[in-house]
Amino acid sequence: MDKNIIILLGGKMTKKLFIVFISSIFSLFSYSTFAKTTVTWWAETNADRDPVFQAKLVDAFNASQNEIELVMEFKEGLNDILRTAMLSGEGPDIVETPGPSYVKEYQEAGLLQSMEGYSSQFGWEDKLLPWSYQAGVFDGEFYSAPKTFETMIMLYNKTLFEENGWSVPTTLSEYEDTAAKIKAAGMNVFAYGSTGWQPTHEHLAGMYLNSYAGPDNVYKALIGEKEWTDPEFTGAIELLRKHMVDDGYWSGSLENYYALGWDDFHAMFASRGAAMMTIGTWTFGATTAGFADISDEWDWAPFPVLRDGGDDPSYLLALGTTMSINGSSENPDAAAEVLNFVFSNKEIVLDMAADFQFGEFVVPLYFAEDDIRDSVSPQVKRYLVDFAEATGKGNYGYTTWTFWPADPGVHIWKDMEVVWAGDISVEDYMYDHQKMWDKARKKGQLLPVGAR
Amino acid sequence: MSVFFSKNSIAWYFIIPVLAIHFMVVALPSLLSLALCLTDWNGFGKINYVGLENFYELFDDRYFKKAVWHNIIWTFLFLTVPIALALTCAYLLTGITKGQMLFRLCFFFPYMLASIISCQIWKFIFHPLYGLPAWLNSKGIDFIPAVSPFTVKETSLYAVAFVDGWHFWGFLVVIYITGMYQVDNSLYEAADIEGATKFQKFRFVTLPLIRPIFIFSIMIIIIWSIPTFDYVWILTQGGPAYSSEVLATNLYSQAFDRFNVGYSSAIGTLMFIYTIFIVSIFGVLRKLGWEI
């Protein structure tokens, strides 16, 4: 080949290489300068919920700024996948757990980052309801924020009550009297069932423990100043046993209660198969939908006070899901920015919660009556206001799935069946329960309970 | 060099990838699980050695003992009812020439269904409000109470075993019938000449000649009965009141509800030892010359 041609080609090649080199440098520079930080967030998948989260949270956050790209991934069986990922130093930046007992295990294993600094920086303690904030404080530092809160209530068919002249019970005698009247009218007292979700029993156990023994006593037992074998607690469980087994309050019989699932008991309640339903506020969406095409109207009331002397009714505090930052997250600052976006945008929270009739994504922020939009049903609106007022006055109790450590937390519902089967006495059951609490206390497994 | 390319070596080359995967997926986790039974690991954090404490606790645990007893009942049920039914049906089917495939398909069909589907079918059949007994009751036929047997502590274990057995027995029919077709027809002809009844032919010709398959079925039933989980979990989750709790549901609950992974590994270890024991018995019998 001619030498000149080689020089010419070489010259052309050099020029091309130079252009490629400059472009590469520019792209690298621009990428590192303008590339967004990605924050991943894993959530349990749900066909109804996922599109709302994507549109109203993820897209809204990504549109609100140019530095962070939030990616929410919806997973089936999140708990198991998450645990495996976390143990191998992987997983999302934002970690969701079903409740504080899980947070405790992750936190103790050093798998979560303390959010104490972010909380101080962004003022989260002032934005979240105090009890919900305290439930995320482990070893003096803030580790988990609530994604939704809930409480147990008593729903009733308002139309049916009015037709029969029944009044909503507020004391034990009224409660048993109303139940007798409902049964005499050929209906079940409550629609409820546990098939598909065996821990349903703990909803009832928590209501009876708080309502019969009183939240103050439950609090004392949680912090170790009372024993679960005390008569207030055995009395509560005995009363629940009587109402469940002897009187068949729930779906007519213990066997039916075991056999009915979510769709069954909602259908029973909406079709006048039962006059009332004891359930958590997560039902709001389903109950509103169930009564949408019928002429009956539903309403709710706090669960009656079952102890002598009565008192103001109280609402059980419960966290549905928690949010934390993964200990191995490479972008904890960006993850905290995402969480702060949630806690600082009441409008977005209210908008999303309204889509679920306040059965989901009710981040425990300070809501005022005016904040709640008109599309929310009046019953739900009343609940939000009442809950804030009552809990603000200290009228609150404790749910087992938010304040009980793992082992006693399972015992309370799993072994409840043994009591109902008559295989063990209430006293023996509570004795075993106390033993599990002693063991959990000794091992330092107790969950945070804010001072009462 | 020739050793590496001998016929025997080449077979090993084909097996090695499978062995490697098996080691990673089964053997290694099993060994780790065996080690975990001596710890108090909760599945998340620090692992502390606790010696045999988990086993002491286990032998004192009334629900573990209950689960062991339920596994024994389960094994006994599966060693009797489905085997008796399958043997009878398989033997009767060998005498049918027209439509035999249809029967075989019908019996085998439940085996092809996913456990979740089989369970939902039976759950719905016995649903206290919308199930078959409830419908019959509404028509005035009330000799079957409208109560789901899965929710009554006296019947729950048997009800779950029934559903699992319903799905499983067709599989036994197919393997027995395959064995019965291997029996030389001349033996039946000889028996006919001797004037043997149908039962005598079954007892003295069929049964001895399908013995390897029969013993194999017994062995797999005993082994499969130990980790039985899916039907129990879907239908009752071990309830009510632990009345259908078996070892696998007990293990699962300890590991994933209560975060007692060390304790549940101890349960797993005992299940493993038991399975090895059963397999060893069959191994010894084979060494003693039994045709199994």
Interface residues (C-beta under 8 A of the other chain):
Chain A: N79 D80 R83 L87 E105 Y106 E108 A109 G110 L111 T195 Q198 S253 L254 E255 N256 Y258 A259 L260 D264 M268 G273 A406 D407 V410 K414 E417 V418 W420 A421 D423
Chain B: N42 G43 F44 G45 K46 K123 F126 H127 P128 L129 V147 S148 F150 T151 V152 K153 Q237 G239 P240 A241 Y242 S243 S253 F256 D257 R258 F259 N260
